[in-house]
Amino acid sequence: MADAKSYIIESLDTGLRLMRLFLSHDTLSVTDAAGELGVARSTAHRVLSTLEARGFATRDASGRGYAAGPELVTLGRPAGYGPEIRARLQVVLDSAAGATGETVGVAALIGDQVVITDGRESPHPVRAVLETGRVHPAHATSAGKLLLAGLTSEQVLALYPSERLPELTGRTLTSRTGLLAELARVRSVGRADSVGESVVGMNAVAVPLAGNSWRDRLALTASMPADRGSEPDLSRHAVALHGAAALLPTEAA
């Protein structure tokens, strides 16, 4: 019986190996890709151009490199589900829940949606409900905006090809232009808020939790009723979440 390697299609193999590079690199130049794969620059350029045409790669802000495209961002299995990372997150969630007294969660990005992978529910009689496994439109949530801010503008534009965005409440951002401006603000302050943008009467704040690339970034969130979620409350909770996030054990621990 022939070895499986004898059936490898070289160009397809190069494309698949290049896509894997996007799991650990935010951007790749043609030279970078050629060096990592051990192929000629012309070959790397052809493969990247093909991936771009199919939505698996997109040009970065400089125009000289490439980032993961919307198809790859959507297909990539989100972080936060594996048993190892879930175990490491327990101390973070316990600390965040104790410090805020509100419902806290860990969220991952899947395309233009976010999914809550784990969390703790507040002991308050009136509280935000923890919805583990449920997806929400990223542009309307604090976790979603925080994670979208970790993408390049080109990736965001590819995920949102239309200027008009779905409206969930009267406070939801409904324009791509407005979303891009909000993401710039999120990058500058290191946190994202949602003030009745996803659910009327519910506010939330999110901070970065982990990850060096779009593939493994997570958001740590605190959600609460609006009467406990004023701007001072959200700022205070953001500080507590940053403190909890800093407790995340390293993989070697």
KELUM-215834 format. One record per residue (C-alpha): residue number from 1; residue in one letter; chain; z, x, y. Coordinates in pm, whole numbers, padded with zeros to 5 digits. Layout:
# KELUM-215834
(NUM; "A"; "A"; (Z; X; Y));
...
# end
This chain:
# KELUM-215834
(1; "M"; "A"; (00000; 00000; 00000));
(2; "A"; "A"; (-00097; 00138; 00341));
(3; "D"; "A"; (00177; 00247; 00580));
(4; "A"; "A"; (00232; -00001; 00866));
(5; "K"; "A"; (00165; 00276; 01117));
(6; "S"; "A"; (-00194; 00299; 00993));
(7; "Y"; "A"; (-00258; -00049; 01137));
(8; "I"; "A"; (-00132; 00031; 01488));
(9; "I"; "A"; (-00375; -00055; 01768));
(10; "E"; "A"; (-00327; 00234; 02008));
(11; "S"; "A"; (-00391; 00047; 02333));
(12; "L"; "A"; (-00164; -00242; 02231));
(13; "D"; "A"; (00105; 00004; 02124));
(14; "T"; "A"; (00085; 00176; 02463));
(15; "G"; "A"; (00117; -00160; 02641));
(16; "L"; "A"; (00418; -00264; 02436));
(17; "R"; "A"; (00591; 00069; 02490));
(18; "L"; "A"; (00521; 00044; 02863));
(19; "M"; "A"; (00673; -00306; 02878));
(20; "R"; "A"; (00986; -00168; 02713));
(21; "L"; "A"; (01017; 00082; 02997));
(22; "F"; "A"; (01057; -00208; 03238));
(23; "L"; "A"; (01374; -00308; 03051));
(24; "S"; "A"; (01547; 00002; 03189));
(25; "H"; "A"; (01346; 00086; 03505));
(26; "D"; "A"; (01332; -00131; 03815));
(27; "T"; "A"; (01004; 00033; 03920));
(28; "L"; "A"; (00749; 00265; 03762));
(29; "S"; "A"; (00468; 00463; 03921));
(30; "V"; "A"; (00152; 00544; 03729));
(31; "T"; "A"; (00271; 00904; 03706));
(32; "D"; "A"; (00613; 00796; 03578));
(33; "A"; "A"; (00458; 00572; 03313));
(34; "A"; "A"; (00215; 00841; 03200));
(35; "G"; "A"; (00495; 01095; 03170));
(36; "E"; "A"; (00729; 00861; 02981));
(37; "L"; "A"; (00458; 00756; 02735));
(38; "G"; "A"; (00283; 01090; 02701));
(39; "V"; "A"; (-00059; 00951; 02798));
(40; "A"; "A"; (-00313; 01029; 03067));
(41; "R"; "A"; (-00265; 00880; 03415));
(42; "S"; "A"; (-00594; 00693; 03376));
(43; "T"; "A"; (-00463; 00530; 03057));
(44; "A"; "A"; (-00132; 00438; 03222));
(45; "H"; "A"; (-00318; 00292; 03519));
(46; "R"; "A"; (-00543; 00076; 03298));
(47; "V"; "A"; (-00247; -00055; 03098));
(48; "L"; "A"; (-00044; -00131; 03412));
(49; "S"; "A"; (-00341; -00309; 03568));
(50; "T"; "A"; (-00379; -00520; 03253));
(51; "L"; "A"; (-00010; -00608; 03253));
(52; "E"; "A"; (-00034; -00698; 03621));
(53; "A"; "A"; (-00329; -00929; 03556));
(54; "R"; "A"; (-00129; -01112; 03288));
(55; "G"; "A"; (00190; -01141; 03495));
(56; "F"; "A"; (00393; -00885; 03298));
(57; "A"; "A"; (00395; -00639; 03588));
(58; "T"; "A"; (00376; -00672; 03965));
(59; "R"; "A"; (00326; -00426; 04252));
(60; "D"; "A"; (00644; -00305; 04417));
(61; "A"; "A"; (00707; -00309; 04791));
(62; "S"; "A"; (00543; 00031; 04842));
(63; "G"; "A"; (00222; -00079; 04673));
(64; "R"; "A"; (00218; 00249; 04481));
(65; "G"; "A"; (00437; 00145; 04189));
(66; "Y"; "A"; (00502; -00146; 03956));
(67; "A"; "A"; (00799; -00366; 03868));
(68; "A"; "A"; (00855; -00617; 03589));
(69; "G"; "A"; (00647; -00930; 03647));
(70; "P"; "A"; (00760; -01291; 03612));
(71; "E"; "A"; (00637; -01323; 03253));
(72; "L"; "A"; (00848; -01027; 03142));
(73; "V"; "A"; (01150; -01136; 03347));
(74; "T"; "A"; (01130; -01477; 03180));
(75; "L"; "A"; (01090; -01340; 02829));
(76; "G"; "A"; (01363; -01078; 02858));
(77; "R"; "A"; (01677; -01189; 02674));
(78; "P"; "A"; (01949; -01216; 02937));
(79; "A"; "A"; (02254; -00995; 02927));
(80; "G"; "A"; (02594; -01141; 02855));
(81; "Y"; "A"; (02530; -01294; 02511));
(82; "G"; "A"; (02589; -00995; 02284));
(83; "P"; "A"; (02930; -00971; 02114));
(84; "E"; "A"; (03003; -00627; 02261));
(85; "I"; "A"; (02950; -00724; 02625));
(86; "R"; "A"; (03129; -01057; 02572));
(87; "A"; "A"; (03432; -00870; 02440));
(88; "R"; "A"; (03428; -00632; 02736));
(89; "L"; "A"; (03408; -00923; 02979));
(90; "Q"; "A"; (03730; -01091; 02865));
(91; "V"; "A"; (03959; -00877; 03083));
(92; "V"; "A"; (03729; -00941; 03381));
(93; "L"; "A"; (03732; -01317; 03332));
(94; "D"; "A"; (04108; -01329; 03279));
(95; "S"; "A"; (04166; -01131; 03599));
(96; "A"; "A"; (03919; -01338; 03802));
(97; "A"; "A"; (04068; -01665; 03679));
(98; "G"; "A"; (04423; -01553; 03757));
(99; "A"; "A"; (04336; -01418; 04100));
(100; "T"; "A"; (04131; -01714; 04221));
(101; "G"; "A"; (04287; -02007; 04036));
(102; "E"; "A"; (03938; -02154; 04019));
(103; "T"; "A"; (03671; -02193; 03752));
(104; "V"; "A"; (03507; -01854; 03697));
(105; "G"; "A"; (03199; -01759; 03501));
(106; "V"; "A"; (02950; -01490; 03413));
(107; "A"; "A"; (02586; -01572; 03476));
(108; "A"; "A"; (02254; -01413; 03378));
(109; "L"; "A"; (01905; -01463; 03520));
(110; "I"; "A"; (01618; -01604; 03314));
(111; "G"; "A"; (01310; -01625; 03533));
(112; "D"; "A"; (01392; -01863; 03818));
(113; "Q"; "A"; (01694; -02008; 03635));
(114; "V"; "A"; (02050; -01888; 03577));
(115; "V"; "A"; (02260; -01950; 03268));
(116; "I"; "A"; (02638; -01931; 03239));
(117; "T"; "A"; (02720; -01714; 02936));
(118; "D"; "A"; (03101; -01726; 02944));
(119; "G"; "A"; (03391; -01822; 03170));
(120; "R"; "A"; (03731; -01976; 03230));
(121; "E"; "A"; (03802; -02325; 03362));
(122; "S"; "A"; (04048; -02381; 03646));
(123; "P"; "A"; (04384; -02545; 03567));
(124; "H"; "A"; (04355; -02767; 03879));
(125; "P"; "A"; (04322; -03140; 03802));
(126; "V"; "A"; (04017; -03152; 04029));
(127; "R"; "A"; (03796; -02856; 03946));
(128; "A"; "A"; (03447; -02731; 03880));
(129; "V"; "A"; (03349; -02789; 03517));
(130; "L"; "A"; (03257; -02480; 03315));
(131; "E"; "A"; (02909; -02542; 03173));
(132; "T"; "A"; (02850; -02253; 02934));
(133; "G"; "A"; (02489; -02235; 02819));
(134; "R"; "A"; (02352; -02471; 03081));
(135; "V"; "A"; (02074; -02348; 03308));
(136; "H"; "A"; (02052; -02413; 03682));
(137; "P"; "A"; (01782; -02342; 03942));
(138; "A"; "A"; (01858; -01992; 04069));
(139; "H"; "A"; (01772; -02059; 04434));
(140; "A"; "A"; (02044; -02327; 04460));
(141; "T"; "A"; (02336; -02136; 04310));
(142; "S"; "A"; (02551; -01846; 04424));
(143; "A"; "A"; (02497; -01660; 04095));
(144; "G"; "A"; (02124; -01721; 04110));
(145; "K"; "A"; (02088; -01595; 04464));
(146; "L"; "A"; (02301; -01291; 04384));
(147; "L"; "A"; (02082; -01202; 04086));
(148; "L"; "A"; (01754; -01280; 04266));
(149; "A"; "A"; (01867; -01039; 04539));
(150; "G"; "A"; (01860; -00767; 04273));
(151; "L"; "A"; (01485; -00819; 04227));
(152; "T"; "A"; (01211; -00684; 04451));
(153; "S"; "A"; (01053; -00919; 04704));
(154; "E"; "A"; (00733; -00903; 04499));
(155; "Q"; "A"; (00917; -01022; 04187));
(156; "V"; "A"; (01073; -01307; 04382));
(157; "L"; "A"; (00733; -01408; 04524));
(158; "A"; "A"; (00588; -01406; 04174));
(159; "L"; "A"; (00872; -01626; 04044));
(160; "Y"; "A"; (00821; -01867; 04335));
(161; "P"; "A"; (00444; -01894; 04391));
(162; "S"; "A"; (00483; -02202; 04615));
(163; "E"; "A"; (00649; -02214; 04956));
(164; "R"; "A"; (00827; -02540; 04871));
(165; "L"; "A"; (01134; -02514; 04647));
(166; "P"; "A"; (01300; -02800; 04454));
(167; "E"; "A"; (01572; -02981; 04647));
(168; "L"; "A"; (01892; -03059; 04458));
(169; "T"; "A"; (02107; -03168; 04753));
(170; "G"; "A"; (02066; -03197; 05126));
(171; "R"; "A"; (02193; -02839; 05161));
(172; "T"; "A"; (01957; -02672; 04912));
(173; "L"; "A"; (01721; -02404; 05040));
(174; "T"; "A"; (01381; -02569; 05013));
(175; "S"; "A"; (01147; -02295; 05139));
(176; "R"; "A"; (01054; -01963; 04988));
(177; "T"; "A"; (01068; -01809; 05335));
(178; "G"; "A"; (01425; -01928; 05376));
(179; "L"; "A"; (01515; -01798; 05032));
(180; "L"; "A"; (01378; -01450; 05108));
(181; "A"; "A"; (01582; -01441; 05428));
(182; "E"; "A"; (01893; -01549; 05239));
(183; "L"; "A"; (01839; -01283; 04973));
(184; "A"; "A"; (01816; -01016; 05244));
(185; "R"; "A"; (02154; -01136; 05375));
(186; "V"; "A"; (02301; -01129; 05023));
(187; "R"; "A"; (02189; -00768; 04978));
(188; "S"; "A"; (02353; -00669; 05305));
(189; "V"; "A"; (02693; -00830; 05237));
(190; "G"; "A"; (02718; -00782; 04859));
(191; "R"; "A"; (02797; -01144; 04775));
(192; "A"; "A"; (02622; -01482; 04760));
(193; "D"; "A"; (02755; -01828; 04847));
(194; "S"; "A"; (02651; -02179; 04755));
(195; "V"; "A"; (02796; -02446; 04982));
(196; "G"; "A"; (02705; -02779; 04827));
(197; "E"; "A"; (02356; -02648; 04750));
(198; "S"; "A"; (02360; -02723; 04377));
(199; "V"; "A"; (02617; -03002; 04346));
(200; "V"; "A"; (02742; -03212; 04637));
(201; "G"; "A"; (03106; -03135; 04711));
(202; "M"; "A"; (03114; -02809; 04511));
(203; "N"; "A"; (03109; -02458; 04658));
(204; "A"; "A"; (03083; -02120; 04487));
(205; "V"; "A"; (03073; -01747; 04552));
(206; "A"; "A"; (02924; -01470; 04335));
(207; "V"; "A"; (02946; -01091; 04327));
(208; "P"; "A"; (02765; -00830; 04113));
(209; "L"; "A"; (02927; -00760; 03779));
(210; "A"; "A"; (02717; -00516; 03581));
(211; "G"; "A"; (02375; -00373; 03520));
(212; "N"; "A"; (02145; -00107; 03659));
(213; "S"; "A"; (01818; -00300; 03622));
(214; "W"; "A"; (01700; -00662; 03641));
(215; "R"; "A"; (01733; -00681; 03262));
(216; "D"; "A"; (02110; -00633; 03236));
(217; "R"; "A"; (02249; -00744; 03570));
(218; "L"; "A"; (02518; -01011; 03564));
(219; "A"; "A"; (02695; -01214; 03831));
(220; "L"; "A"; (03064; -01303; 03840));
(221; "T"; "A"; (03127; -01638; 04005));
(222; "A"; "A"; (03409; -01862; 04123));
(223; "S"; "A"; (03338; -02233; 04173));
(224; "M"; "A"; (03559; -02494; 04333));
(225; "P"; "A"; (03564; -02829; 04517));
(226; "A"; "A"; (03456; -02804; 04881));
(227; "D"; "A"; (03806; -02877; 05013));
(228; "R"; "A"; (03922; -02552; 04850));
(229; "G"; "A"; (03601; -02365; 04928));
(230; "S"; "A"; (03591; -02302; 05303));
(231; "E"; "A"; (03446; -01977; 05438));
(232; "P"; "A"; (03789; -01807; 05441));
(233; "D"; "A"; (03845; -01925; 05082));
(234; "L"; "A"; (03507; -01792; 04968));
(235; "S"; "A"; (03569; -01457; 05139));
(236; "R"; "A"; (03911; -01429; 04975));
(237; "H"; "A"; (03769; -01519; 04634));
(238; "A"; "A"; (03488; -01265; 04677));
(239; "V"; "A"; (03747; -00991; 04724));
(240; "A"; "A"; (03928; -01107; 04410));
(241; "L"; "A"; (03603; -01116; 04213));
(242; "H"; "A"; (03511; -00765; 04323));
(243; "G"; "A"; (03852; -00650; 04203));
(244; "A"; "A"; (03806; -00822; 03868));
(245; "A"; "A"; (03453; -00682; 03828));
(246; "A"; "A"; (03590; -00331; 03875));
(247; "L"; "A"; (03800; -00380; 03560));
(248; "L"; "A"; (03493; -00400; 03334));
(249; "P"; "A"; (03548; -00139; 03062));
(250; "T"; "A"; (03276; 00117; 03012));
(251; "E"; "A"; (03075; 00102; 02691));
(252; "A"; "A"; (03243; 00419; 02573));
(253; "A"; "A"; (03589; 00268; 02618));
# end
